[in-house]
Amino acid sequence: MDWLKHAREDGQRVTRGDMVLSADFSRLSWEVFEYMCEDLLRAQGFTVTSRPARGPDGAKDMIAKRYYTDDMGVTEEQIYLVECKHLSNSGRSVYDSDIGNFQANLSFHQANRYLLITSTLPSETVKNQLQGVSDDPSIPFKALFWAKTDLMKHLLKYTDILRKYFPTPSSGLSRMTDEVAFWLEARGYTIQDRRTRGESLEDIQVLLPERARLVTRCILGEIDISQVKEFQDSIAKDKFNLGWIISDKRVAQSAREYCSSFNNLRVFNMADFVRDVFGTYFDYLTGLADTKIVKYYVDLACEKPVFDVPEGNPVPRGTYDKYPIIDNFIDDWVSDFSKNHISILGEFGQGKTWFCIHYAYRQLQRYVQDPLHQRLPLFVPLRNYRSAHIRQVITDLLINDYGVKAPNSYQLFDRLNRSGRLLLIFDGFDEMTTEVDHEATVANFEALADVVVADSKVLLTCRTPYFRSMMEEREILASKGQNHGVPDRPNFEILYLQEFDEDRITEVIRRRVPDLWEQYTKRIRDVYDLPNCDSSSYCISVFPG
């Protein structure tokens, strides 16, 4: 049974099982309301090709596309002209004068569907007008609307979006259950109900694509064998085909061994559960780090440009803010809600790629330890891609390179990114084109910048000489720094890697050749003038790796 079709409406509330949503849309600005609508569309499989622009209600309409396959197997492209009317503060309905001649707008935008989304209600005149268009076989359009109660139902289905726009203090159990529900939907499963069974238990009832029924029990604390046996009895009593029991942290070994004897019973902690989808990527990243990086990586130093006020011109480089360990700076940046995008620039051989792999692997260890509170790092090597069709880049990477098991890999990525669950690490922006071309550079960056949204964290590396000047760096790399739902925030930053000093080069040598490091250090000092050596890759190339 689809709970969306059977939710109970009660005044300002919509209920589903034991969950109640009382959404006060008047708390949202018109701009945030539009971004919420965009997130809901994307969660339902739409690609938003034209996003909300600035300016209240005179804003550019959204264009959203999706491919729909009917019961006969016929697939059509549905192109929606979406108009958002946020009238909660006034409480009035949407009148026909508010939507104007939407049929003309459909033709202008070459769309075949019209969707009105409102935080209140459409007037009876508007309802009849939209219904009349849909019912008239001579009109090649369909017209639909989402009113306030429709939005509430959608938010109850996509709880990650609900928590994003209507955050409330939540218990550890509800946070865990929300996370499990997210990953169940990421697998392509349909959540039918959620039922709380005390302070430390909550069940999620799920319909699998093959129509089998699954119940997933979320438990705070360690799962022991007695809890597994009790859960097994409830599976049989309620006639579920499968049962999964998940702990936020720990599973007793006896519980694991007991479950291994049954085909319809599985036990996880949260890290195991996520690994069931992303395990091949976890293994790939671990293997990448284990090749040389874990053994040989040396901490890098960085510096941050300082700009005068109000002209915005850079001060001399010698007066930049300096940070001896870049990891510490990036740790602070990841935890800073106001920052979304950072670019790390360095010369050839200064360690940009090694840093990306090192930091991604380090963050993966944190994520595995605490998937409810840490971001999942996604390492994206751009050298393999000559054009920045970001949807294709991510899809190819997740499916072909990382073997991620999800029915729609890009939709999974998009939801992870928009819900603040990812740390995106784009390495080698300069390697996306074979030659320096300003227009191609701008186009590539604009495409990558589309993933910078309100709750995202995006790190990008590039060679410093790729840009003709520091002002060009800022012009290109900050071109979308004030967009994507985070207005009026200084959410764009640039870091420069510092050259290896004598101590760091010595440490590199010590790690590479621990028994002979003094001999190699003396050789480099004598031949290459170690104190003035400005390229780590050049200096350390004289000994084996």
ZIWOSUL-V598228 format. One record per residue. N is the residue number from 1. RES is the residue in one small letter. SS is DSSP state (H for helix, E for strand, - for the rest). OMEGA is omega in whole degrees, 0 to 359 (NA if undefined). D_LAST is the distance of its C-alpha to the last C-alpha in Angstrom with 2 decimals. Layout:
{{N:RES:SS:OMEGA:D_LAST} {N:RES:SS:OMEGA:D_LAST}}
This chain:
{{1:m:-:180:60.89} {2:d:-:184:59.25} {3:w:H:179:59.67} {4:l:H:182:59.52} {5:k:H:186:62.83} {6:h:H:176:64.42} {7:a:-:179:63.30} {8:r:E:179:66.27} {9:e:E:183:67.10} {10:d:E:180:68.85} {11:g:-:181:69.54} {12:q:-:188:66.30} {13:r:E:168:64.32} {14:v:E:182:62.73} {15:t:E:175:62.07} {16:r:E:184:60.01} {17:g:-:180:60.52} {18:d:-:182:59.89} {19:m:E:178:58.07} {20:v:E:176:60.03} {21:l:E:173:58.97} {22:s:E:188:61.03} {23:a:-:176:59.32} {24:d:-:183:60.68} {25:f:H:180:59.54} {26:s:H:176:61.34} {27:r:H:183:58.46} {28:l:-:171:56.24} {29:s:-:179:56.43} {30:w:H:182:57.17} {31:e:H:179:53.60} {32:v:H:177:52.01} {33:f:H:180:54.53} {34:e:H:178:53.33} {35:y:H:175:49.69} {36:m:H:179:50.81} {37:c:H:178:52.60} {38:e:H:179:49.53} {39:d:H:179:47.43} {40:l:H:178:50.17} {41:l:H:180:50.26} {42:r:H:180:46.53} {43:a:H:181:46.71} {44:q:-:172:49.33} {45:g:-:178:47.21} {46:f:-:167:48.24} {47:t:E:181:46.09} {48:v:E:185:47.39} {49:t:E:176:47.27} {50:s:E:190:49.31} {51:r:-:177:48.84} {52:p:-:178:51.36} {53:a:-:182:51.84} {54:r:-:176:53.17} {55:g:-:186:56.88} {56:p:-:172:59.16} {57:d:-:166:60.57} {58:g:-:186:60.67} {59:a:-:176:57.04} {60:k:-:179:55.75} {61:d:-:172:56.12} {62:m:E:170:53.18} {63:i:E:182:52.66} {64:a:E:182:51.21} {65:k:E:169:50.59} {66:r:E:175:50.14} {67:y:E:183:50.85} {68:y:E:179:53.55} {69:t:E:182:54.46} {70:d:-:184:57.99} {71:d:-:179:59.40} {72:m:-:179:60.08} {73:g:-:180:56.45} {74:v:-:182:57.17} {75:t:E:176:54.46} {76:e:E:176:55.37} {77:e:E:178:53.56} {78:q:E:181:55.10} {79:i:E:185:54.80} {80:y:E:164:56.09} {81:l:E:186:57.45} {82:v:E:179:57.00} {83:e:E:182:59.19} {84:c:E:178:58.78} {85:k:E:184:61.87} {86:h:-:188:61.28} {87:l:-:184:64.78} {88:s:-:183:64.47} {89:n:-:178:65.65} {90:s:-:180:68.88} {91:g:-:183:69.18} {92:r:-:178:70.89} {93:s:-:175:70.41} {94:v:E:180:68.85} {95:y:-:180:71.73} {96:d:H:178:71.97} {97:s:H:179:71.88} {98:d:H:184:68.39} {99:i:H:175:66.90} {100:g:-:182:69.02} {101:n:-:186:68.91} {102:f:H:178:65.82} {103:q:H:177:66.73} {104:a:H:178:66.50} {105:n:H:177:63.12} {106:l:H:179:61.95} {107:s:H:182:62.98} {108:f:H:182:61.37} {109:h:-:181:57.99} {110:q:-:178:58.39} {111:a:-:179:58.16} {112:n:-:176:60.15} {113:r:E:174:60.11} {114:y:E:178:61.20} {115:l:E:174:60.07} {116:l:E:176:61.74} {117:i:E:182:59.98} {118:t:E:178:62.10} {119:s:-:174:61.95} {120:t:-:180:65.73} {121:l:-:169:67.85} {122:p:E:176:69.00} {123:s:-:179:72.72} {124:e:H:178:74.94} {125:t:H:180:75.38} {126:v:H:177:71.64} {127:k:H:182:71.28} {128:n:H:180:74.06} {129:q:H:179:72.67} {130:l:H:180:69.23} {131:q:H:180:70.81} {132:g:H:178:73.15} {133:v:H:181:70.33} {134:s:H:184:68.53} {135:d:H:185:71.79} {136:d:-:183:73.00} {137:p:-:180:71.94} {138:s:-:180:72.70} {139:i:-:186:69.98} {140:p:-:182:66.47} {141:f:-:168:64.85} {142:k:E:181:64.38} {143:a:E:184:64.68} {144:l:E:173:63.49} {145:f:E:167:63.17} {146:w:E:174:61.36} {147:a:-:185:63.56} {148:k:H:182:62.75} {149:t:H:175:63.12} {150:d:H:178:60.90} {151:l:H:179:58.14} {152:m:H:180:58.61} {153:k:H:178:58.24} {154:h:H:180:55.05} {155:l:H:177:53.62} {156:l:H:178:54.51} {157:k:H:183:52.62} {158:y:-:189:49.46} {159:t:H:177:49.24} {160:d:H:177:45.92} {161:i:H:176:47.79} {162:l:H:182:50.76} {163:r:H:181:48.73} {164:k:H:186:47.08} {165:y:H:177:50.42} {166:f:-:183:52.63} {167:p:-:176:50.52} {168:t:-:175:52.45} {169:p:-:185:51.63} {170:s:-:177:50.55} {171:s:-:176:50.22} {172:g:H:180:47.03} {173:l:H:182:48.61} {174:s:H:177:49.42} {175:r:H:179:45.94} {176:m:H:181:44.44} {177:t:H:175:46.99} {178:d:H:181:46.32} {179:e:H:178:42.61} {180:v:H:179:43.43} {181:a:H:178:45.97} {182:f:H:183:43.41} {183:w:H:173:41.03} {184:l:H:178:43.98} {185:e:H:178:45.01} {186:a:H:177:41.45} {187:r:-:183:41.82} {188:g:-:180:45.00} {189:y:-:180:47.40} {190:t:E:178:50.72} {191:i:E:182:51.60} {192:q:E:183:55.30} {193:d:E:172:55.96} {194:r:E:182:54.66} {195:r:E:177:56.69} {196:t:E:181:56.22} {197:r:-:181:57.22} {198:g:-:185:57.22} {199:e:-:185:54.97} {200:s:-:180:51.88} {201:l:E:170:52.38} {202:e:E:180:52.43} {203:d:E:174:52.65} {204:i:E:179:51.53} {205:q:E:192:53.45} {206:v:E:172:51.61} {207:l:E:181:52.63} {208:l:-:181:49.97} {209:p:-:179:49.95} {210:e:-:175:51.60} {211:r:-:175:54.34} {212:a:-:182:53.43} {213:r:E:181:53.98} {214:l:E:170:51.24} {215:v:E:180:51.71} {216:t:E:181:48.78} {217:r:E:179:49.50} {218:c:E:184:47.56} {219:i:E:171:47.71} {220:l:-:180:46.74} {221:g:-:184:45.49} {222:e:-:173:44.56} {223:i:E:177:45.92} {224:d:-:187:47.69} {225:i:H:180:49.38} {226:s:H:178:52.84} {227:q:H:178:51.81} {228:v:H:181:50.36} {229:k:H:177:53.63} {230:e:H:178:55.72} {231:f:H:179:53.70} {232:q:H:178:54.11} {233:d:H:181:57.88} {234:s:H:176:57.99} {235:i:H:181:56.07} {236:a:H:181:58.74} {237:k:H:183:61.58} {238:d:-:173:60.56} {239:k:-:172:59.73} {240:f:-:179:56.11} {241:n:-:185:54.08} {242:l:E:176:50.80} {243:g:E:175:49.83} {244:w:E:178:46.59} {245:i:E:192:46.44} {246:i:E:176:43.76} {247:s:E:177:43.02} {248:d:-:184:41.42} {249:k:-:197:39.27} {250:r:-:174:40.03} {251:v:E:179:41.35} {252:a:-:181:42.75} {253:q:H:179:41.37} {254:s:H:178:44.97} {255:a:H:178:45.40} {256:r:H:182:42.35} {257:e:H:179:43.61} {258:y:H:182:47.11} {259:c:H:183:46.03} {260:s:-:180:43.99} {261:s:-:185:47.37} {262:f:-:180:48.72} {263:n:-:186:47.81} {264:n:-:185:49.40} {265:l:E:179:47.86} {266:r:E:179:44.37} {267:v:E:182:43.05} {268:f:E:151:40.16} {269:n:E:186:38.90} {270:m:H:180:38.03} {271:a:H:176:34.29} {272:d:H:185:35.13} {273:f:H:177:37.58} {274:v:H:180:35.20} {275:r:H:179:32.55} {276:d:H:177:35.22} {277:v:H:189:34.85} {278:f:H:186:31.25} {279:g:H:181:29.64} {280:t:H:176:27.64} {281:y:H:177:26.19} {282:f:H:181:25.41} {283:d:H:180:23.52} {284:y:H:182:21.69} {285:l:H:178:20.59} {286:t:H:178:19.65} {287:g:H:179:17.53} {288:l:H:180:15.83} {289:a:H:184:15.12} {290:d:H:182:14.12} {291:t:H:178:11.25} {292:k:-:195:8.73} {293:i:H:180:11.25} {294:v:H:184:13.52} {295:k:H:192:11.11} {296:y:H:187:9.22} {297:y:-:177:12.08} {298:v:-:181:14.13} {299:d:-:178:17.76} {300:l:-:174:18.80} {301:a:-:181:22.15} {302:c:E:176:24.68} {303:e:E:184:28.13} {304:k:E:181:31.14} {305:p:-:175:33.63} {306:v:-:182:37.15} {307:f:E:180:40.10} {308:d:-:182:43.56} {309:v:-:7:46.58} {310:p:-:186:48.51} {311:e:-:180:47.15} {312:g:-:179:43.64} {313:n:-:181:42.00} {314:p:E:173:38.65} {315:v:-:180:38.93} {316:p:-:188:36.80} {317:r:H:180:33.09} {318:g:H:180:33.20} {319:t:H:177:35.49} {320:y:-:172:33.41} {321:d:E:185:33.01} {322:k:E:181:29.69} {323:y:E:187:27.83} {324:p:-:179:25.14} {325:i:-:185:23.57} {326:i:H:179:23.78} {327:d:H:182:23.90} {328:n:H:178:27.24} {329:f:H:181:28.64} {330:i:H:175:27.80} {331:d:H:180:29.26} {332:d:H:179:32.47} {333:w:H:180:32.50} {334:v:H:183:32.27} {335:s:-:181:35.22} {336:d:-:184:37.24} {337:f:-:186:39.78} {338:s:-:184:40.65} {339:k:-:182:37.23} {340:n:-:189:36.14} {341:h:E:176:33.56} {342:i:E:176:30.78} {343:s:E:179:28.62} {344:i:E:183:25.36} {345:l:E:179:24.74} {346:g:E:179:21.85} {347:e:-:176:20.46} {348:f:-:175:17.75} {349:g:-:181:14.28} {350:q:-:173:15.96} {351:g:-:183:14.72} {352:k:H:182:17.79} {353:t:H:178:16.45} {354:w:H:178:14.15} {355:f:H:181:17.30} {356:c:H:181:19.48} {357:i:H:178:17.68} {358:h:H:184:17.37} {359:y:H:177:21.03} {360:a:H:180:22.28} {361:y:H:179:20.91} {362:r:H:179:22.38} {363:q:H:177:25.62} {364:l:H:178:25.73} {365:q:H:177:25.86} {366:r:H:182:28.73} {367:y:H:180:30.43} {368:v:H:178:30.41} {369:q:H:185:31.97} {370:d:-:184:34.62} {371:p:-:179:35.06} {372:l:-:186:38.50} {373:h:-:181:37.34} {374:q:-:177:33.72} {375:r:-:175:32.51} {376:l:E:180:30.51} {377:p:E:176:27.36} {378:l:E:182:27.09} {379:f:E:183:23.87} {380:v:E:177:24.91} {381:p:E:187:22.35} {382:l:H:183:24.74} {383:r:H:181:22.80} {384:n:H:187:24.44} {385:y:-:183:27.91} {386:r:-:175:29.84} {387:s:-:188:32.89} {388:a:-:168:33.44} {389:h:-:195:36.03} {390:i:H:179:34.84} {391:r:H:181:36.78} {392:q:H:179:35.18} {393:v:H:183:31.63} {394:i:H:180:32.04} {395:t:H:180:33.96} {396:d:H:183:31.45} {397:l:H:184:28.56} {398:l:H:185:30.46} {399:i:H:189:31.98} {400:n:H:183:29.64} {401:d:H:187:26.15} {402:y:-:176:26.96} {403:g:-:181:30.04} {404:v:-:183:32.13} {405:k:-:177:35.54} {406:a:-:184:38.16} {407:p:-:178:41.16} {408:n:-:190:40.54} {409:s:H:182:36.93} {410:y:H:178:37.59} {411:q:H:175:40.64} {412:l:H:179:38.63} {413:f:H:184:36.00} {414:d:H:180:38.87} {415:r:H:176:40.63} {416:l:H:182:37.54} {417:n:H:184:36.86} {418:r:H:180:40.49} {419:s:-:176:41.04} {420:g:-:182:38.26} {421:r:-:186:36.07} {422:l:E:161:32.89} {423:l:E:182:30.15} {424:l:E:181:29.12} {425:i:E:178:25.70} {426:f:E:183:25.72} {427:d:E:173:22.41} {428:g:-:178:22.43} {429:f:H:182:26.13} {430:d:H:183:25.62} {431:e:H:180:24.16} {432:m:H:177:27.47} {433:t:-:182:29.13} {434:t:-:177:28.13} {435:e:-:181:29.96} {436:v:-:179:31.29} {437:d:-:187:34.69} {438:h:H:183:36.56} {439:e:H:179:38.65} {440:a:H:178:35.81} {441:t:H:180:33.82} {442:v:H:181:36.87} {443:a:H:179:37.60} {444:n:H:182:34.11} {445:f:H:178:34.17} {446:e:H:180:37.74} {447:a:H:179:36.83} {448:l:H:182:33.94} {449:a:H:178:36.25} {450:d:-:179:38.67} {451:v:-:178:36.68} {452:v:-:180:37.28} {453:v:-:193:40.32} {454:a:-:185:42.07} {455:d:-:183:39.94} {456:s:-:170:36.58} {457:k:-:185:33.34} {458:v:E:177:31.22} {459:l:E:183:27.97} {460:l:E:176:26.77} {461:t:E:182:23.92} {462:c:E:173:24.26} {463:r:E:180:23.22} {464:t:H:182:25.73} {465:p:H:181:26.68} {466:y:H:180:27.77} {467:f:-:184:31.05} {468:r:-:181:33.48} {469:s:-:176:34.46} {470:m:H:180:34.30} {471:m:H:176:37.69} {472:e:H:175:36.46} {473:e:H:183:33.67} {474:r:H:181:36.41} {475:e:H:183:38.79} {476:i:H:187:36.48} {477:l:H:179:34.40} {478:a:-:188:37.52} {479:s:-:178:39.83} {480:k:-:185:40.35} {481:g:-:182:39.59} {482:q:-:183:43.23} {483:n:-:172:43.97} {484:h:-:170:43.52} {485:g:-:179:45.88} {486:v:-:184:44.67} {487:p:-:172:47.14} {488:d:-:175:47.39} {489:r:-:174:44.09} {490:p:-:193:41.42} {491:n:-:180:38.89} {492:f:E:179:36.38} {493:e:E:174:33.73} {494:i:E:172:31.01} {495:l:E:172:28.09} {496:y:E:173:25.88} {497:l:E:176:22.40} {498:q:-:178:22.47} {499:e:-:177:20.22} {500:f:-:175:17.67} {501:d:-:185:19.72} {502:e:H:181:18.94} {503:d:H:182:18.82} {504:r:H:178:16.24} {505:i:H:177:13.90} {506:t:H:179:14.51} {507:e:H:175:13.86} {508:v:H:181:10.42} {509:i:H:180:9.69} {510:r:H:181:11.73} {511:r:H:183:9.91} {512:r:H:183:6.38} {513:v:-:187:8.37} {514:p:-:181:11.79} {515:d:-:186:13.62} {516:l:-:189:12.85} {517:w:H:181:12.53} {518:e:H:179:16.00} {519:q:H:180:15.52} {520:y:H:178:12.62} {521:t:H:179:14.74} {522:k:H:180:17.73} {523:r:H:179:16.26} {524:i:H:180:15.36} {525:r:H:183:18.72} {526:d:H:187:20.60} {527:v:H:190:19.27} {528:y:H:179:18.47} {529:d:-:188:21.06} {530:l:H:183:18.91} {531:p:H:181:21.93} {532:n:H:180:22.57} {533:c:-:187:19.13} {534:d:-:179:19.61} {535:s:-:181:16.41} {536:s:H:183:13.24} {537:s:H:180:11.32} {538:y:H:185:13.03} {539:c:H:187:12.57} {540:i:H:180:8.92} {541:s:H:183:8.21} {542:v:H:178:9.40} {543:f:-:187:6.69} {544:p:-:177:3.82} {545:g:-:NA:0.00}}
